[in-house]
């Protein structure tokens, strides 16, 4: 790949990817705005107590998406289609298994998790309602992240971006309807956020419906070796998200001791804004990844150094 092609592809990918990551980060920021208007400081405190769960869920989605997408990109064009399908299929299998674990946690242990996150009697019901709903919809979040990553590696960053922007727009509309028109409170805010990934998946479904996709789900391709490779390539993404969630969790405990729920609510606004700004740099690195993996698969060392 010559330098001018690398340069044009680089700016194309990072632009679409930064917009995508900003769109995903705006999910919670939108909830912050509507919850602040509808439920005040206690609602914001409840939301911020639940933020680490988003980090954990998205972390697993990114681990499988970036790990699987990287492996797919390195193999594509150099092996039989069956091998790239194996990578995608094993990533989906793992995503479904992890999603079930989150759902079981939501069904049977959501109250205990809410307590562990630091909710007191004032905000417990609001935090529990939000948390339980998010855990039950974990498959949508994880599969959305996974397919977004695969599509970026399948030369479809623009459609991936359209999916994210569509889901963010839906989140705004649904938050307004559920919180203010239907009076559903925190559960309404959670439902709005949880329905949004389905909008993204529906838009990205165009990639599959038109036959543009170079990866397919097959039920006879389970492979421990393939899964191990996916996990090793994506582990850093999981650790990054987990560390971010742990930082928020620790800050929540410390701030609660000093300032109570009002302090947590104030910190929640700052934390959400920080997530949005961090998304810019996440989008930059994520935009480089598909190109770097493609060049790695082509063994183009000159191109990799230039990129």
C-alpha positions in Angstrom: 0.0 0.0 0.0 1.5 3.3 -1.0 1.9 6.3 1.3 -0.9 8.4 -0.3 -3.4 5.5 0.1 -2.4 4.9 3.7 -2.7 8.6 4.4 -6.2 8.9 2.9 -7.4 5.7 4.5 -6.0 6.9 7.9 -8.0 10.1 7.9 -11.1 8.4 6.7 -11.0 5.8 9.4 -10.1 8.0 12.3 -12.8 10.5 11.3 -15.6 7.9 11.2 -14.3 6.1 14.3 -14.0 9.3 16.5 -17.6 10.1 15.6 -18.6 6.6 16.5 -16.9 6.5 19.9 -18.3 10.0 20.7 -21.7 8.7 19.8 -21.4 5.7 22.2 -20.0 7.9 25.0 -23.0 10.3 24.6 -25.4 7.5 25.6 -24.7 8.1 29.3 -24.3 11.9 28.8 -27.8 12.0 27.4 -29.2 10.1 30.4 -27.3 12.5 32.7 -29.1 15.5 31.1 -32.6 14.0 31.2 -32.2 12.4 34.7 -31.0 15.7 36.1 -34.0 17.5 34.7 -36.5 14.8 35.7 -35.1 13.4 39.0 -32.6 15.8 40.3 -29.4 15.2 42.3 -30.6 11.8 43.7 -31.2 10.5 40.2 -27.8 11.7 39.1 -26.2 10.0 42.1 -28.0 6.7 41.2 -26.8 7.0 37.6 -23.2 7.5 38.6 -23.2 4.6 40.9 -24.2 2.4 38.0 -21.5 3.8 35.6 -18.9 1.1 36.4 -21.3 -1.6 35.1 -21.3 0.1 31.7 -17.5 0.0 31.8 -17.5 -3.7 32.6 -20.1 -4.6 29.9 -18.5 -2.4 27.2 -15.1 -3.8 28.2 -16.1 -7.3 27.3 -17.7 -6.1 24.1 -14.5 -4.2 23.1 -12.3 -7.1 24.0 -14.1 -9.5 21.7 -14.7 -6.9 19.0 -11.2 -5.4 18.8 -9.6 -8.8 19.4 -11.7 -10.5 16.8 -11.7 -7.6 14.4 -7.9 -7.4 14.5 -7.5 -11.2 13.9 -10.1 -11.0 11.0 -8.2 -8.1 9.4 -4.9 -9.8 9.6 -6.3 -13.0 8.1 -8.6 -11.5 5.4 -7.2 -12.0 1.9 -4.6 -14.6 2.9 -6.6 -17.6 4.1 -9.9 -19.3 3.2 -13.1 -17.6 4.1 -13.8 -20.4 6.5 -11.0 -19.2 8.8 -12.2 -15.6 9.0 -15.7 -16.9 9.6 -14.2 -19.0 12.4 -12.9 -15.9 14.1 -16.2 -14.0 13.9 -18.2 -17.1 15.0 -16.1 -17.7 18.1 -16.2 -14.0 19.0 -20.1 -14.2 18.9 -20.1 -17.4 20.9 -18.1 -15.8 23.6 -20.2 -12.7 23.5 -23.4 -14.7 24.0 -21.9 -16.7 26.9 -20.6 -13.5 28.7 -24.0 -11.8 28.1 -25.8 -14.7 29.8 -23.6 -14.3 32.9 -24.5 -10.6 33.0 -28.2 -11.4 32.6 -28.1 -14.0 35.4 -26.5 -11.4 37.6 -29.3 -9.0 36.8 -32.0 -11.6 37.4 -30.7 -13.0 40.7 -28.1 -10.7 42.2 -29.0 -7.1 41.1 -29.8 -6.0 44.6 -26.5 -7.3 46.0 -24.6 -5.6 43.2 -26.4 -2.3 43.8 -25.4 -2.5 47.5 -21.8 -3.3 46.5 -21.7 -0.2 44.2 -22.5 2.0 47.3 -26.2 2.8 47.0 -27.7 4.0 50.2 -31.4 3.8 51.2 -32.2 7.2 49.5 -31.0 6.2 46.0 -31.2 2.4 46.2 -34.5 1.9 44.4 -33.5 4.2 41.5 -30.0 2.7 41.2 -31.4 -0.8 41.4 -34.0 -0.2 38.7 -31.4 1.3 36.3 -28.8 -1.4 37.0 -31.1 -4.4 36.7 -32.4 -3.1 33.3 -28.9 -2.5 32.0 -27.7 -6.0 33.1 -30.7 -7.7 31.4 -29.9 -5.9 28.1 -26.2 -6.7 28.2 -26.4 -8.8 25.0 -27.4 -5.8 23.0 -24.5 -3.7 24.3 -21.9 -6.4 23.9 -23.0 -7.5 20.4 -23.3 -3.9 19.3 -19.6 -3.2 20.2 -18.5 -6.5 18.6 -20.2 -5.9 15.3 -19.1 -2.3 15.2 -15.5 -3.4 15.5 -15.9 -6.1 12.8 -17.5 -3.7 10.4 -14.7 -1.2 10.8 -12.3 -4.0 9.9 -14.5 -5.0 7.0 -14.1 -1.6 5.2 -17.5 -0.2 6.5 -16.5 2.5 9.0 -19.1 4.9 7.6 -22.0 2.5 8.1 -20.8 1.7 11.6 -20.8 5.4 12.4 -24.3 5.8 11.0 -25.4 3.0 13.3 -24.0 4.7 16.4 -25.4 8.2 15.4 -28.8 6.6 14.8 -28.8 4.9 18.2 -27.8 8.1 19.9 -30.6 10.1 18.3 -33.0 7.4 19.3 -31.7 7.6 22.9 -32.5 11.3 23.0 -36.1 10.8 21.8 -36.8 7.8 24.0 -35.3 9.5 27.1 -37.7 12.4 26.6 -40.7 10.2 26.0 -40.1 7.7 28.8 -39.0 10.2 31.5 -41.2 13.2 30.8 -44.2 11.9 28.8 -44.7 8.5 30.4 -43.3 9.3 33.8 -41.2 6.1 34.0 -38.3 7.6 36.0 -35.0 5.8 36.2 -36.4 2.7 34.6 -37.5 4.8 31.6 -34.0 6.3 31.3 -32.5 2.8 31.4 -34.9 1.4 28.8 -34.1 4.3 26.5 -30.4 3.6 26.8 -31.0 -0.2 26.4 -33.2 0.1 23.3 -30.6 2.3 21.5 -28.2 -0.5 20.6 -30.9 -2.3 18.8 -31.3 0.8 16.5 -27.6 0.6 15.8 -27.7 -3.1 15.1 -30.7 -2.6 12.7 -28.8 0.1 10.8 -25.6 -2.1 10.6 -27.8 -4.9 9.4 -27.7 -3.2 6.0 -24.1 -4.5 5.8 -25.4 -8.1 6.0 -28.6 -7.7 4.1 -26.8 -6.4 1.0 -24.1 -9.2 1.2 -21.3 -6.7 1.7 -20.1 -8.6 4.8 -16.9 -10.7 4.6 -17.7 -12.5 7.9 -20.5 -14.9 8.6 -21.8 -16.8 11.6 -21.3 -20.6 11.4 -22.3 -23.0 14.1 -19.7 -25.7 13.3 -16.6 -23.6 13.8 -16.0 -23.5 17.6 -12.2 -23.3 18.2 -10.4 -22.8 21.5 -7.3 -21.7 19.6 -9.2 -19.0 17.7 -10.9 -17.8 20.9 -7.5 -17.7 22.7 -6.1 -15.5 19.9 -9.1 -13.2 20.1 -8.8 -12.8 23.8 -5.1 -12.1 23.7 -5.5 -9.4 21.1 -8.4 -7.7 22.8 -7.4 -8.0 26.5 -5.9 -4.5 26.7 -9.3 -3.0 25.8 -11.0 -5.0 28.6 -8.3 -3.9 31.1 -8.7 -0.3 30.0 -12.4 -0.3 30.6 -12.2 -2.2 33.8 -9.6 0.2 35.2 -11.9 3.1 34.3 -14.8 1.5 36.1 -12.8 0.8 39.2 -11.6 4.4 39.3 -15.2 5.7 39.2 -16.2 3.1 41.9 -13.4 4.2 44.2 -14.1 7.9 43.7 -17.8 7.2 44.5 -17.0 5.6 47.8 -14.6 8.4 48.8 -16.9 11.3 47.7 -19.9 9.7 49.4 -18.0 9.7 52.8 -17.2 13.4 52.3 -20.2 14.9 50.6 -22.9 12.2 50.4 -25.1 11.7 47.3 -24.9 15.3 46.3 -21.2 15.0 45.9 -21.6 11.8 43.8 -24.1 13.6 41.6 -21.6 16.4 41.0 -18.8 14.0 40.3 -21.1 12.1 37.9 -21.4 15.1 35.6 -17.6 15.5 35.6 -17.1 11.8 35.0 -19.5 11.7 32.1 -17.8 14.7 30.4 -14.4 13.0 30.9 -15.8 9.9 29.1 -16.7 12.0 26.1 -13.3 13.7 25.9 -11.5 10.3 26.3 -13.6 9.0 23.5 -11.8 11.2 21.1 -8.5 9.5 21.8 -10.1 6.1 21.9 -11.5 6.8 18.4 -8.1 7.8 17.2 -6.5 4.6 18.3 -9.5 2.5 17.1 -9.2 4.2 13.7 -5.6 3.2 13.3 -6.2 -0.4 14.3 -8.0 -1.7 11.2 -5.3 -0.3 8.9 -2.4 -1.5 11.1 -3.8 -5.0 11.2 -4.4 -5.0 7.5 -0.8 -3.9 6.9 0.4 -6.5 9.4 -1.5 -9.2 7.5 0.2 -8.1 4.2 3.6 -8.0 6.0 4.0 -4.4 4.8 6.6 -3.2 7.4 7.2 0.0 5.5 3.5 0.9 5.5 3.3 0.0 9.3 6.2 2.3 10.1 4.7 5.1 8.0 1.3 4.7 9.7 
